[in-house]
């Protein structure tokens, strides 16, 4: 078990770095990255989108994608809101859900616009900029001109590896996607340019790290692997085993990349009695396929996070058979709830799960391992609750607080004089890791 020491001496704050963290809508990993720098006095600004406490968001409640963003643990003076492109992207999704064009969706508008705004707001006295895939090209260019170190987070995995896995799945399920998957050329060029400008790359799983072997720009870059934390402080463990039919839950975008057709195939071949499969999330499978297999599962639509966490108390097993996943935050959420998890090695599962103890990690693209584990779970239902309790215990050993301490410890060697030839700015004492 990894335990993170928390002591940071007073000298840390007197010789602090100045770091900007940039993300257009402040997902959990970007928030905790910003909070990690804030806790040791290194955060200059967290540049993000519309915050819940802003008048702009109160006026936009009727637009899509309202998020609970307060980031209350970061001081208001350290948060900077960028509104224009988020308003534009939200309004666009309501007026034209398919995207701005066939090759530019509203997510692209949000990230590119945020990148443009942040690049124009950076000061000249920064030490480092921490930005995310699809929203870093201009920002990193401005950071380089200011002499700052550029830290790039790749939350999903290198696009060529993601495409390889999706197209491998397409060969098995050709009816689910008419043409081979490929990012538009302009997005490929942007992603590669971001990697070229990065001084250090951050990923959350071994699969995401290994995916960078397909990237020429990343071949000479240091890569830091820090698994995302689990929200055990937000999510209580369930206190009793579920009742009623044996229940398996999937949550996420219901499509080929998440491996959902493999799960449905496994479930249909099992043909279990007094059992149900729940699929929760936005639908990304053809209507004809869904109609053909509708009798095999219950579609719950996309659920608010609070409802999803509540629902997890009623399931025996959480299955997340993704083909290409930088981590999969929902894995940690299920474990925090006390639910055993069956996932693939193409996710962050291997960073959290001891195979056979808190759940299982199987090879992606294979139906038979899913059948075998689900059948075992069905036949040994009395043991699943104990596995879920082990999952909760494992989640408690790697929380978001542990993520923050590890992130600082891993990044600190890259944020001093190594890239700029300046005097030392790294604290004399930083959070360290020890093994228990």
NORNORLIN-V999253 format. One record per backbone hydrogen bond with DSSP energy under -0.5 kcal/mol. NH is the residue of the N-H (numbers start at 1). CO is the residue of the C=O. E is the energy in kcal/mol with one decimal. If there is no record, write none. Layout:
nh->NH co->CO e->E
nh->NH co->CO e->E
This chain:
nh->3 co->434 e->-1.8
nh->5 co->432 e->-2.1
nh->12 co->9 e->-1.8
nh->13 co->10 e->-0.9
nh->14 co->10 e->-0.7
nh->15 co->11 e->-1.2
nh->16 co->13 e->-0.7
nh->19 co->17 e->-0.6
nh->19 co->42 e->-2.7
nh->20 co->128 e->-2.1
nh->21 co->45 e->-2.4
nh->22 co->130 e->-2.8
nh->23 co->47 e->-2.5
nh->31 co->27 e->-2.5
nh->32 co->28 e->-2.4
nh->33 co->29 e->-1.8
nh->34 co->30 e->-2.5
nh->35 co->31 e->-2.7
nh->36 co->32 e->-2.0
nh->37 co->33 e->-1.7
nh->38 co->34 e->-2.2
nh->39 co->35 e->-2.7
nh->40 co->36 e->-0.7
nh->41 co->38 e->-1.7
nh->42 co->37 e->-3.1
nh->43 co->37 e->-0.9
nh->44 co->19 e->-3.5
nh->45 co->19 e->-1.1
nh->46 co->78 e->-2.9
nh->47 co->21 e->-2.8
nh->47 co->45 e->-0.7
nh->48 co->46 e->-0.7
nh->48 co->80 e->-2.6
nh->52 co->69 e->-4.1
nh->54 co->51 e->-1.8
nh->58 co->54 e->-1.4
nh->59 co->55 e->-1.4
nh->60 co->56 e->-0.6
nh->60 co->57 e->-1.2
nh->61 co->58 e->-0.6
nh->63 co->60 e->-2.0
nh->64 co->90 e->-0.5
nh->69 co->67 e->-1.3
nh->70 co->68 e->-0.6
nh->74 co->71 e->-2.0
nh->75 co->73 e->-0.5
nh->78 co->75 e->-2.0
nh->79 co->76 e->-1.7
nh->80 co->46 e->-2.6
nh->82 co->48 e->-2.0
nh->86 co->83 e->-0.5
nh->87 co->83 e->-2.6
nh->88 co->84 e->-2.3
nh->89 co->85 e->-2.3
nh->90 co->86 e->-2.5
nh->91 co->87 e->-2.6
nh->92 co->88 e->-2.5
nh->93 co->89 e->-2.0
nh->94 co->90 e->-1.2
nh->95 co->91 e->-2.1
nh->96 co->92 e->-3.7
nh->99 co->96 e->-2.0
nh->100 co->104 e->-1.2
nh->101 co->104 e->-2.1
nh->109 co->105 e->-1.6
nh->110 co->106 e->-2.2
nh->111 co->107 e->-2.6
nh->112 co->108 e->-2.7
nh->113 co->109 e->-2.3
nh->114 co->110 e->-2.4
nh->115 co->111 e->-2.4
nh->116 co->112 e->-2.2
nh->117 co->113 e->-2.3
nh->118 co->114 e->-2.9
nh->119 co->115 e->-2.2
nh->120 co->116 e->-1.0
nh->121 co->118 e->-1.6
nh->122 co->118 e->-0.8
nh->127 co->18 e->-2.7
nh->128 co->18 e->-1.7
nh->129 co->149 e->-2.5
nh->130 co->20 e->-3.4
nh->131 co->129 e->-0.6
nh->131 co->151 e->-2.5
nh->133 co->153 e->-1.8
nh->135 co->132 e->-2.4
nh->140 co->136 e->-3.2
nh->141 co->137 e->-1.7
nh->142 co->138 e->-2.4
nh->143 co->139 e->-2.4
nh->144 co->140 e->-2.6
nh->145 co->141 e->-1.7
nh->146 co->142 e->-1.2
nh->147 co->144 e->-1.3
nh->148 co->143 e->-2.7
nh->149 co->127 e->-2.8
nh->151 co->129 e->-3.2
nh->151 co->149 e->-0.5
nh->152 co->200 e->-2.6
nh->153 co->131 e->-2.6
nh->153 co->151 e->-0.5
nh->154 co->152 e->-0.5
nh->154 co->202 e->-2.6
nh->155 co->153 e->-0.7
nh->161 co->158 e->-0.9
nh->162 co->158 e->-2.1
nh->163 co->159 e->-2.7
nh->164 co->160 e->-2.1
nh->165 co->161 e->-2.1
nh->166 co->162 e->-2.3
nh->167 co->163 e->-2.6
nh->168 co->164 e->-1.6
nh->169 co->165 e->-2.0
nh->170 co->166 e->-2.1
nh->171 co->167 e->-1.3
nh->172 co->168 e->-0.8
nh->172 co->169 e->-0.6
nh->173 co->169 e->-2.2
nh->176 co->173 e->-1.9
nh->177 co->174 e->-0.8
nh->187 co->184 e->-0.7
nh->188 co->184 e->-2.1
nh->189 co->185 e->-2.5
nh->190 co->186 e->-1.8
nh->191 co->187 e->-2.8
nh->192 co->188 e->-2.4
nh->193 co->189 e->-2.1
nh->194 co->190 e->-2.3
nh->195 co->191 e->-2.1
nh->196 co->192 e->-2.2
nh->197 co->193 e->-1.8
nh->198 co->194 e->-1.0
nh->199 co->150 e->-2.3
nh->200 co->150 e->-1.6
nh->201 co->222 e->-2.4
nh->202 co->152 e->-3.2
nh->203 co->224 e->-2.7
nh->209 co->205 e->-2.0
nh->210 co->206 e->-2.9
nh->211 co->207 e->-2.0
nh->212 co->208 e->-0.7
nh->212 co->209 e->-1.1
nh->213 co->210 e->-1.9
nh->214 co->211 e->-1.6
nh->215 co->212 e->-1.8
nh->216 co->214 e->-0.6
nh->219 co->216 e->-1.2
nh->220 co->217 e->-0.5
nh->221 co->218 e->-1.6
nh->222 co->199 e->-0.7
nh->224 co->201 e->-3.3
nh->226 co->203 e->-2.7
nh->226 co->224 e->-0.6
nh->230 co->398 e->-1.4
nh->232 co->230 e->-1.4
nh->234 co->231 e->-1.2
nh->235 co->231 e->-2.2
nh->236 co->234 e->-0.6
nh->238 co->337 e->-2.5
nh->246 co->274 e->-2.0
nh->248 co->276 e->-2.4
nh->249 co->317 e->-2.3
nh->250 co->278 e->-2.4
nh->252 co->280 e->-2.2
nh->254 co->282 e->-3.0
nh->255 co->253 e->-1.4
nh->259 co->256 e->-2.0
nh->260 co->255 e->-1.7
nh->262 co->259 e->-0.7
nh->263 co->259 e->-1.5
nh->264 co->260 e->-2.6
nh->265 co->261 e->-2.3
nh->266 co->262 e->-2.3
nh->267 co->263 e->-2.6
nh->268 co->264 e->-2.5
nh->269 co->265 e->-2.1
nh->270 co->266 e->-1.8
nh->271 co->267 e->-1.9
nh->276 co->246 e->-2.6
nh->278 co->248 e->-3.1
nh->279 co->298 e->-2.3
nh->280 co->250 e->-2.5
nh->280 co->278 e->-0.5
nh->281 co->301 e->-1.0
nh->284 co->254 e->-2.6
nh->290 co->286 e->-2.2
nh->291 co->287 e->-2.5
nh->292 co->288 e->-2.0
nh->293 co->289 e->-1.7
nh->294 co->290 e->-0.5
nh->294 co->291 e->-0.6
nh->296 co->293 e->-2.3
nh->297 co->294 e->-0.9
nh->298 co->277 e->-2.8
nh->299 co->297 e->-0.5
nh->300 co->279 e->-3.1
nh->300 co->298 e->-0.6
nh->301 co->279 e->-0.5
nh->307 co->304 e->-0.5
nh->308 co->304 e->-2.3
nh->309 co->305 e->-2.5
nh->310 co->306 e->-1.8
nh->311 co->307 e->-2.3
nh->312 co->308 e->-1.7
nh->313 co->309 e->-0.6
nh->313 co->310 e->-1.1
nh->314 co->311 e->-2.3
nh->315 co->312 e->-1.4
nh->316 co->247 e->-2.2
nh->317 co->247 e->-1.6
nh->318 co->340 e->-2.4
nh->319 co->249 e->-2.8
nh->319 co->317 e->-0.5
nh->320 co->342 e->-2.9
nh->322 co->320 e->-0.8
nh->323 co->257 e->-3.2
nh->324 co->257 e->-0.9
nh->325 co->346 e->-1.9
nh->331 co->328 e->-2.0
nh->332 co->328 e->-0.7
nh->333 co->329 e->-1.6
nh->334 co->330 e->-2.4
nh->335 co->331 e->-2.2
nh->336 co->332 e->-2.3
nh->337 co->333 e->-1.6
nh->338 co->334 e->-0.6
nh->338 co->335 e->-1.1
nh->339 co->334 e->-2.2
nh->341 co->358 e->-1.4
nh->342 co->318 e->-2.9
nh->343 co->341 e->-0.6
nh->343 co->360 e->-2.7
nh->344 co->320 e->-0.8
nh->345 co->362 e->-1.9
nh->347 co->344 e->-0.7
nh->348 co->327 e->-2.8
nh->351 co->348 e->-1.4
nh->352 co->348 e->-0.6
nh->352 co->349 e->-1.9
nh->353 co->349 e->-3.1
nh->355 co->353 e->-0.7
nh->356 co->359 e->-3.5
nh->357 co->354 e->-2.9
nh->358 co->354 e->-1.2
nh->359 co->354 e->-0.6
nh->360 co->341 e->-2.4
nh->362 co->343 e->-2.6
nh->366 co->363 e->-0.8
nh->370 co->367 e->-0.5
nh->371 co->367 e->-2.3
nh->372 co->368 e->-2.7
nh->373 co->369 e->-2.1
nh->374 co->370 e->-2.5
nh->375 co->371 e->-2.5
nh->376 co->372 e->-2.1
nh->377 co->373 e->-2.5
nh->378 co->374 e->-2.4
nh->379 co->375 e->-2.4
nh->380 co->376 e->-1.7
nh->381 co->378 e->-0.8
nh->383 co->380 e->-2.1
nh->384 co->380 e->-0.7
nh->384 co->381 e->-0.9
nh->385 co->381 e->-0.7
nh->387 co->383 e->-1.7
nh->388 co->384 e->-2.5
nh->389 co->385 e->-2.0
nh->390 co->386 e->-2.0
nh->391 co->387 e->-2.1
nh->392 co->388 e->-2.2
nh->393 co->389 e->-2.2
nh->394 co->390 e->-2.4
nh->395 co->391 e->-2.4
nh->396 co->392 e->-2.1
nh->397 co->393 e->-0.7
nh->397 co->394 e->-1.0
nh->398 co->395 e->-1.4
nh->400 co->230 e->-1.0
nh->403 co->399 e->-2.1
nh->404 co->400 e->-2.4
nh->405 co->401 e->-2.0
nh->406 co->402 e->-2.5
nh->407 co->403 e->-2.8
nh->408 co->404 e->-2.0
nh->409 co->405 e->-2.2
nh->410 co->406 e->-2.8
nh->411 co->407 e->-2.3
nh->412 co->408 e->-2.3
nh->413 co->409 e->-0.5
nh->414 co->411 e->-2.2
nh->415 co->411 e->-0.6
nh->415 co->412 e->-1.5
nh->419 co->416 e->-0.6
nh->420 co->416 e->-0.5
nh->421 co->417 e->-2.1
nh->434 co->3 e->-1.8
nh->436 co->1 e->-2.2
